[in-house]
Amino acid sequence: MLKHWRHLITGPLMALAAMALLAGYDVAGADGLQITSPAFAEGETIPVRYTCQGEDISPPLGWSGVPEMAMTLALIVDDPDAPGGTWVHWVAYNLPPDTDGLTINASGNLPGGAWEGTNSWGRHDYGGPCPPSGEHRYRFKLYALDRQLELERPTRTELEAAMRGHVLAQDSLVGVYEKR
């Protein structure tokens, strides 16, 4: 009676994995990809320098654990606490997978043929945290992809649609900011 026990386990697991892939979720997201910043740690305040009240330049970012099969990286920076819905601060894609991060003020000078997409201001660059009121969270989301993306200045939504089914791993770093 228990000789078919594997089917009781593998059948549902395979069904869940198939549903996740069809829904655009990636089951290989825990590969060790990690994004960090020397400017702020997870959950900490983003320094004024990188906000609309400072120099409004992109912070330095570092990453490690990029899967060997990655062909490119993508980065989305957004504010899920914005009053009108998620506000996109930066979209960058086709970042070389052999890089280990971005320097201060990398916007406009991305490495290796990478591109910047369209943020919520309609610009193709980094726009720093600038919450209208209260403390907001800012998510720096990094994705390792199995292919280059053939896009021209995509919005976050367009980039996410193009990435669907091609994400090998992902990680995020969340910083907070409140105007003073």
Helices and strands as residue ranges (DSSP letters): G 2-4, H 5-22, E 34-36, G 48-50, E 61-64, E 72-79, E 87-95, E 101-102, E 115-116, E 136-145, H 156-163, E 167-177
